Amino acid sequence: MCVEVKEMGAIKAAIGDAILTFMWVFVSSTMGAMTALIATALGVETLVWPSVLITTSIVFVLVFIFNLIGDALGGASFNPTTTASLYAAGHGPDTLFSMALRFPAQAAGAVGGALAIKEVMPKEYKHMLGGPSLKVDLQTGALAEGVLTFLISFAVLLIVLRGPRSSFVKTWLLAVATVTLILAGSNYTGPSMNPANAFGWAYVDSWHDTWEQFYVYWICPFLGAILAAWVFRVFFPPQPQVKKQKKA
């Protein structure tokens, strides 16, 4: 009975992940267009840092909203490396079985989101759509994606588990960390730091089944995320659970 309950919980988590990842890829793919529209409206389209601030603000709003939606879906996630790093850090309810269901569900949701936004995006903004792409040689790209995912995973663990109590401040810190690392990796791998998102756009562009995609955007990010969790555990070991003794 207990096994059946866990299996049902894992299936529900996978369904929630698929829905949330679909929504995330669909909406987050419009950030470039939204930044351009807002920057133009404010008359700062030629300035770099105002555009960066606008993008950071958009990421802040999206992450805050998607955290609420994720909670409503029972703790759904749109990034496999976040799920993996939380598990490796000793936090969260996941098991190897639940993650084996959640990761493919996230990838499938990303494919759906990428296909959907390509259909409905206005023609004048379609050139802004697209996923991460390798701009350097294979080994450099793999190293870059691994390091960037290590950094974002460690930042997420630190901010979410050890950061300020205010959800607004946490979300702003996550947005700043995300945009900073995106800018740092823009000339290397895009970057992605999210294997599901990378897979969704790779599927649309018909290179999802290549070694390049698997190595750079799946293997190395997972290695980076797990290493970040291990380092986090060194500084912040998980607290042992104290079992309550039953009264006689």
C-alpha distance (Angstrom), angle and dihedral (degrees) to the residues before:
residue distance angle dihedral
M1 . . .
C2 3.81 . .
V3 3.82 90.4 .
E4 3.80 91.2 51.4
V5 3.80 91.0 51.2
K6 3.81 91.3 51.1
E7 3.80 91.1 48.1
M8 3.80 91.5 51.0
G9 3.79 89.9 47.9
A10 3.80 90.6 51.7
I11 3.81 91.5 49.2
K12 3.81 91.5 49.8
A13 3.80 90.1 48.8
A14 3.80 90.8 51.4
I15 3.80 91.7 50.0
G16 3.80 90.5 49.0
D17 3.81 90.3 49.5
A18 3.80 92.2 50.7
I19 3.81 91.5 51.6
L20 3.80 94.7 45.1
T21 3.81 94.1 45.5
F22 3.80 90.8 49.5
M23 3.79 89.2 53.3
W24 3.81 94.0 44.0
V25 3.80 96.0 51.3
F26 3.80 90.8 44.0
V27 3.81 94.9 50.8
S28 3.82 101.3 32.1
S29 3.81 90.4 53.6
T30 3.80 88.2 68.4
M31 3.82 94.3 58.7
G32 3.80 92.6 97.8
A33 3.79 91.7 52.5
M34 3.82 92.7 43.8
T35 3.81 91.3 50.3
A36 3.81 91.2 49.8
L37 3.81 93.0 48.4
I38 3.80 94.3 48.2
A39 3.82 93.2 43.4
T40 3.81 90.6 50.6
A41 3.79 91.9 48.1
L42 3.82 90.0 52.0
G43 3.81 92.7 43.6
V44 3.82 94.3 -120.9
E45 3.80 99.1 107.9
T46 3.82 92.1 121.1
L47 3.81 94.5 51.4
V48 3.80 120.8 87.9
W49 3.80 105.7 -153.9
P50 3.81 97.3 46.8
S51 3.81 87.9 53.3
V52 3.81 89.9 49.5
L53 3.80 90.0 51.2
I54 3.80 90.5 49.3
T55 3.80 91.4 50.6
T56 3.81 91.1 47.6
S57 3.80 90.2 51.4
I58 3.80 90.8 50.2
V59 3.80 91.0 49.8
F60 3.82 89.0 49.1
V61 3.81 92.2 53.8
L62 3.79 93.7 44.6
V63 3.81 95.0 47.4
F64 3.80 91.5 47.4
I65 3.81 92.2 50.4
F66 3.79 93.8 43.4
N67 3.80 91.5 49.9
L68 3.80 87.9 57.5
I69 3.80 91.7 47.2
G70 3.81 91.0 46.5
D71 3.80 90.8 52.6
A72 3.81 90.1 48.6
L73 3.82 88.4 52.9
G74 3.80 91.5 54.1
G75 3.80 100.0 -92.7
A76 3.80 99.0 -39.6
S77 3.82 119.9 178.1
F78 3.80 133.9 -160.0
N79 3.81 96.9 -159.5
P80 3.84 122.7 67.5
T81 3.80 92.8 -160.2
T82 3.81 91.1 58.0
T83 3.79 89.9 52.9
A84 3.81 91.0 47.2
S85 3.81 94.9 47.1
L86 3.80 93.0 49.5
Y87 3.80 90.0 50.2
A88 3.82 92.7 47.6
A89 3.81 90.3 47.3
G90 3.79 90.3 55.6
H91 3.79 97.2 -109.2
G92 3.77 131.5 116.3
P93 3.79 133.8 34.9
D94 3.81 98.2 -89.0
T95 3.79 127.2 126.5
L96 3.79 130.7 -170.1
F97 3.81 87.7 -98.9
S98 3.79 94.5 52.6
M99 3.81 91.8 47.2
A100 3.81 90.3 49.7
L101 3.81 86.1 60.9
R102 3.77 98.6 37.7
F103 3.81 99.1 52.7
P104 3.85 96.3 56.8
A105 3.80 89.1 43.1
Q106 3.81 90.6 54.1
A107 3.81 90.7 48.4
A108 3.81 91.3 49.9
G109 3.80 91.1 48.4
A110 3.79 90.4 51.2
V111 3.80 91.6 52.2
G112 3.79 90.1 51.5
G113 3.79 92.4 48.4
A114 3.81 93.6 49.0
L115 3.80 92.9 48.1
A116 3.81 92.0 46.4
I117 3.81 97.0 50.1
K118 3.81 91.0 48.5
E119 3.78 88.9 57.4
V120 3.80 98.1 49.7
M121 3.82 103.6 31.7
P122 3.83 111.4 110.7
K123 3.81 112.9 -107.2
E124 3.80 94.5 -116.0
Y125 3.82 90.4 60.5
K126 3.80 101.1 37.5
H127 3.80 91.1 95.6
M128 3.81 87.4 65.8
L129 3.80 91.8 61.1
G130 3.77 122.2 93.8
G131 3.74 144.0 98.0
P132 3.78 134.2 -107.7
S133 3.78 118.2 -59.7
L134 3.79 134.8 -168.5
K135 3.81 110.7 -103.5
V136 3.81 97.8 171.5
D137 3.81 136.1 40.9
L138 3.80 118.7 -59.4
Q139 3.82 98.7 -102.0
T140 3.80 94.6 45.2
G141 3.79 90.5 48.4
A142 3.79 92.5 48.2
L143 3.81 91.3 50.0
A144 3.80 92.0 46.9
E145 3.79 93.9 49.9
G146 3.80 91.1 46.7
V147 3.81 93.5 49.7
L148 3.81 93.6 44.5
T149 3.80 91.7 49.6
F150 3.80 89.8 47.5
L151 3.79 89.8 54.1
I152 3.81 96.5 45.5
S153 3.81 92.1 44.2
F154 3.81 92.2 50.7
A155 3.81 89.8 46.2
V156 3.81 91.5 50.9
L157 3.80 92.5 49.1
L158 3.80 92.1 46.5
I159 3.80 95.4 46.1
V160 3.80 98.0 40.3
L161 3.81 99.2 39.9
R162 3.81 102.6 27.9
G163 3.78 103.9 17.1
P164 3.80 132.1 100.2
R165 3.78 119.8 -51.4
S166 3.78 94.2 -123.6
S167 3.80 110.8 96.6
F168 3.82 89.5 -153.0
V169 3.79 92.7 56.0
K170 3.80 91.7 44.7
T171 3.78 91.5 51.2
W172 3.82 92.6 47.7
L173 3.82 90.8 50.9
L174 3.82 89.9 49.5
A175 3.81 90.4 50.1
V176 3.81 92.6 49.6
A177 3.82 92.2 47.6
T178 3.81 91.6 48.0
V179 3.81 96.2 49.1
T180 3.82 91.9 43.5
L181 3.80 92.1 54.6
I182 3.80 92.6 43.1
L183 3.80 89.1 56.0
A184 3.82 90.9 45.4
G185 3.80 92.3 52.3
S186 3.79 99.7 37.1
N187 3.81 93.1 102.9
Y188 3.81 94.2 46.9
T189 3.80 115.6 41.4
G190 3.76 107.0 -14.3
P191 3.03 79.4 -107.0
S192 3.81 120.5 -107.0
M193 3.82 111.0 172.2
N194 3.80 82.8 -180.0
P195 3.82 117.5 82.0
A196 3.80 93.4 -164.4
N197 3.81 93.5 54.8
A198 3.80 90.9 46.5
F199 3.79 91.1 49.6
G200 3.80 93.2 49.2
W201 3.79 93.4 56.5
A202 3.81 92.7 38.3
Y203 3.81 88.1 56.4
V204 3.80 90.7 52.2
D205 3.81 89.7 50.6
S206 3.84 93.0 43.5
W207 3.81 99.3 -118.7
H208 3.81 98.9 100.8
D209 3.82 92.7 109.9
T210 3.81 96.7 54.4
W211 3.80 127.3 110.7
E212 3.81 88.5 -125.3
Q213 3.82 91.5 60.3
F214 3.81 94.1 44.1
Y215 3.80 95.9 45.3
V216 3.81 101.1 41.3
Y217 3.80 101.0 33.6
W218 3.81 103.1 31.2
I219 3.81 114.5 22.4
C220 3.81 98.9 39.8
P221 3.83 96.7 42.7
F222 3.80 90.5 51.0
L223 3.80 90.8 48.7
G224 3.81 89.7 49.4
A225 3.81 92.8 47.8
I226 3.81 94.3 48.6
L227 3.81 92.2 45.7
A228 3.81 89.0 51.1
A229 3.81 89.4 52.6
W230 3.81 91.8 50.4
V231 3.80 91.6 49.7
F232 3.80 89.7 47.2
R233 3.81 90.0 52.5
V234 3.80 90.4 54.0
F235 3.81 91.1 58.5
F236 3.81 97.5 30.8
P237 3.82 110.5 26.1
P238 3.81 113.8 -166.6
Q239 3.78 113.7 -99.0
P240 3.82 113.8 -110.1
Q241 3.78 113.0 -112.8
V242 3.77 113.2 -114.5
K243 3.77 112.3 -139.9
K244 3.76 115.1 -138.7
Q245 3.78 114.1 -126.1
K246 3.75 115.7 -127.2
K247 3.75 116.5 -120.1
A248 3.75 115.3 -114.7
